[in-house]
Amino acid sequence: MELFEAIEKRRSIRKYVSEPVKSGDLKQILEAARLAPSGGNRQPWSFIVVREPETKKALSIASNDQRWISDADVVVVALGDPAVYSSPSTGNRHKQDTMIAVEHMVLAATALGYGTCWIGAFNEDEVKRILKIPENLAVVALLPIGVPNEDPPAKPRKHLSEAFFGETYRVPLEL
């Protein structure tokens, strides 16, 4: 699948078929995250790949009881390390960089025919407890990946003129 087709086809999938993600496909999806850009090439991320049913169930409960998460074959838990950036001016860059890597996985999964839905609603302390994540790391997102069992329509998006401006705020962009 071509890049712009994957961008257009990407949807938040919350229903999955009970079918495994092929090992080679999962490796490609993870490789997409590994290749993502980051500020100063610091790569402040690490990821936990969860396939064990009971662990996925516990994660789904820790994610505001979104039980459908455990139906995906894989749940990737994305972690950011704030210590990678030492300057206070970098703020949450570890989270921003990690989300770029997550989005690379989302697009790679879509291109390979899988569904995803990045999860930002979760109890971080509980996720850390379940997966034995050290306190110094931030849980940035959870990413269920699986064979979709739904094909939701595209949701409305802002018009280009509502989101992009030329030179200064609210000046129409001329293309």
BELWOTA-V250345 format. One line per field, one symbol per residue. psi: psi as a letter, one per 30 degrees, with the letter a starting at -180 (. if undefined). burial: b if it has 16 or more other ideal C-beta (glycine too) atoms within 10 Angstrom, else e. A space follows every 10 residues. Layout:
BEGIN
psi: ???
burial: ???
END
This chain:
BEGIN
psi: klefeeeefk ljkgkkkikl kkeeeeeeee eeeeflllkg hfigllkkjk fkeeeeeeee efhhhiffef fkekjkjkkk jffejfkfff cgeeeeeefe eeeeeeeeee fggllljkkf jljeeeeeee ghkleflkje lkjkklkkgl illklklkle fffklkelkg kkkk.
burial: eeeeebeeeb bebbebeeee beeebbeebb ebbeebebee eebbbebbeb eeeebbebbb bbbeebeebb bbbbbbbbbb bbebbeeeeb eebbbebbbe bbbbbbbbbb bbebbbbbbe ebeeeebbeb bebeeebbbb bbbbbbbbee eeeeeeeeee eeeeeeeeee eeeee
END
